Amino acid sequence: TTALPFPLTSVVVVDGSINRMRSLDGILVFSNVRELRLSLNQQLSTLPPLNHLVHLRLLYLGNNYLTSLTWLWHPNTLTHLDVTGNNIASLAGVDACRSCLHVLNVSENKLVSLDGVQHLLQYVASVVLGLPNLDDVSFVNNPVADCDLYRMRLCQHPRLRVLDHKTVQCRI
C-alpha cells in the first residue's frame, strides 16, 4: 500500500457516489468531513448514526434504498439533507435536524399515509414548520405534493424561499 501525502483527518469532502456501497464501515477515519456524497449506491438501505462526524453539514443520499430517516442523530448540524429517490415513507427522524437544516429534499420517495393524504399534509406541514431555519424544501413526486392546499400550507413557513424547486412568491 502507498501512504497518502496528507492525513485523512484533513479531508473535508468525501464522494462515495456510484460505488455500490452496502455500509459505511471505515467512515470514522474522516473525522473532519463537512460534505458527504453517497448518492447512487443502490445497495445502501440504512445508515448508522453519523454523530461522530461533528463537522458534517451537507449530506447527499439520493437514489439508494433508504426506507426511513430514523438513523438521523441528535443533535446534528446538517444544513443540507438530500434523500431524493429512495423509498422513504415517513419523515420521522428529521426533527433531529431542527436547529440547522436549511435545505431538505425528499423528492421521489413514498411519502403516503394510511389515514389519507390530508392527514399526511398536516404531518408534513408540522415537520416543515418545526424546522425554523429551513428555506428550501422539495416533496416533488410524492403523493402529499398533489394534496389540496399543500403549497399554501407549507408557504406559511416564515423563512421558506423555495418549495419544490419554485420560488415562494407570497406569504399567507
N, C-alpha and C positions, 0 to 999 in steps of 0.2 A: 504494500500500500504506500501511497505517496502522501506526505503530510501537506496540509493546506498552508498557504502563505499567510494565513490570518486565523485568529481564534474563532470558533463557531459562535462564541458569545457576542461577536461584533456583527453578526448577520441580523439585519432588521427586516428583510423581506424574504419570505420563503414561498416559492411557487412549486407546489407539488401537483399541479393540474395535469390531467390526462396521463395518469400513471397506473391506473387500476389498483390503487391503494385499497386495502381492506381494514387497516388500522393506522393509528398514529404512533406506534411504537418508535421510540427514539426522538420524539419531538422535544423532549426535555433539554436536549443539548442547545437548542436555540432560545435560550432564556431571555434574550432581549428583542425577540421578534415583535415587530409592530404591525406587520401585514402578512396574513397567511392566506394563500390561494390554494384551494383544494378542489376546484371545480372539475367536473367531467371525469371523475374517477370511476363511477358506475359500479364500484364494489363497496363503497363506503356507506354503511347503513346506520351506523351510530358513532358517536364520538364520546370520548371520556371527558370529564370536566377539564378544561384547559386553564384552571385557576393559577397554575404555576407560571403562565405566560402573562405576567403582570403588566407588560407594556403593550399587549395586543390591542389594537384599535380597529383594524379592518379585517373582516373575516368573510371570505368568499367560499361558499359551499354549494354552488349551483350544479344541477344535473348529477346528483348522486342518488342514493336510495334512502335518504333520511326520512323517517316517519314522524318524528316529533322534535321539539326544541327543549325537552326536559333536561338535556345534557348541559344546557347553559348554566354557568356557575354564577354564584352571587357572593360578593359583589364583583362586577366586572366593569371595565372601562371601554367596552366596544362602542365605537361611534358609527360603524357601518357594518351591517349584517345582511348578506345576500344568500338566501337559500332557495333561489329560483329553481323550478323544475325538479322538485323532489316529490315525495309522497306524504307531505305533512298535512295532517288532518285537524290539528289544533294549534292554537297559539300559546298553550300552556308552557310556561318556562320563559317566555320573552320578557316577563316583568323583571327578570334578573338584570336586564339591560336598562332599567328605568332611569338611572342617573345620567347617562352619557349618550345614549343612542340618538343619532341624527337621521340615519338612513336605514330603512327596513324594506327589503324586497322579498316578498313571499309569493311572487307571481308564479303561475303554472304549478300549483300544488292541489291538494284535495280538501281544501277548507269547506267542509259541509257540516251539517248538523242534523241529528235525528229528530230534533224538535222543529225543524224547518229553517229556512234561510233567514227569516225575520229574527228569530232568536239568535242566530249566528251574527247577524248585523249588530245587534245590541252588544254581544260579546266583543266583537271586533272593535266597535266604537269605544267600549270601555277600556280595552287594551291600548288602543292608539291614544286616547285622551289621557291615559295614565303614564304615557312616556313624554314628560314635559319638554324635552329638547328635540323631539322628533320634528324634522322639517321636510322629509321626503319619504313617502311610503307607497308601495305598489302591491295591489292584490289582483292584477290582471290575470285573466283566465282562471279565476276561482269563482264558484257559484255565488259567493257573497257580493261580488262586484256587479252582478246583474240585479241585485235587490233594489226595489223602490227606495228612494231616499238615501241610498248608500253614499253617494258623493256629498250630498248636503250634510249628512250626519258627521262624516269624517272631516269635512271642511270646518267644523266647529272648533277644531284644534287651533289654538291661537298662534302657534308657530309654523304650522304646516304650510309649505310653499309649493310642494309638488305632490300630486296624488295621481297614481297610475301613469306616470311619465308626462303629466299635463300640469301646467301652472295653475295654482289655485287663484281664481280671479276675484272672488269676493267672500266676505265673511257674513255669517248669519247671526 
